Amino acid sequence: MIRFPRAAALAATAAAFALAGSAAATAATAAAPARQSAAAPAVQAVVCTVNDNGVNYRGGPGTGYPVLGQVNKGQKMNAKGREGSWVMGDLWGGRTGVWIHTAYLDC
């Protein structure tokens, strides 16, 4: 039987555990499925363009809602929702959460 000095035995044991831990970590990493990104997938915004001059934008989806203002041909809007024939969105450089009838929009 070969006898090792106590310090050498402790060092050999530590090295063995370090190698075993490293191998276990490598095996666990290899077995683990790839992590998905936590970020939500990008959603392309729908941009609508007003197709006439003097188009009313309203506070809700219908002619019974108050007119908040008017826009002209070429005005862009990020569409955020739709109800019936009305699109709700944010005007570029202007008000947000406004409603315009689809007859006056090219989306």
PEMOZI-V665185 format. One line per field, one symbol per residue. phi: phi as a letter, one per 20 degrees, with the letter a starting at -180 (. if undefined). psi: psi as a letter, one per 20 degrees, with the letter a starting at -180 (. if undefined). burial: 1 if it has 9 or more other ideal C-beta (glycine too) atoms within 8 Angstrom, else 0. A space follows every 50 residues. Layout:
phi=???
psi=???
burial=???
This chain:
phi=.eddfgffffffffffffffffffffffffeffffeffffffdffeddcf dbemefdceaerffefferccdgnfebefdabbmedddadffmbfdmedc fffdcdd
psi=pppqqghhgggggggghggggghgggghghhpqppqpiqqqpppqppqpp jrqkppqrirmriiqqpiaqrrpipqpopirqocjqppapppjbqqkqpp qhhjqo.
burial=00000000100100000000000000000000000000000000001111 00001011001000100010110011111000000111111001100111 1101101
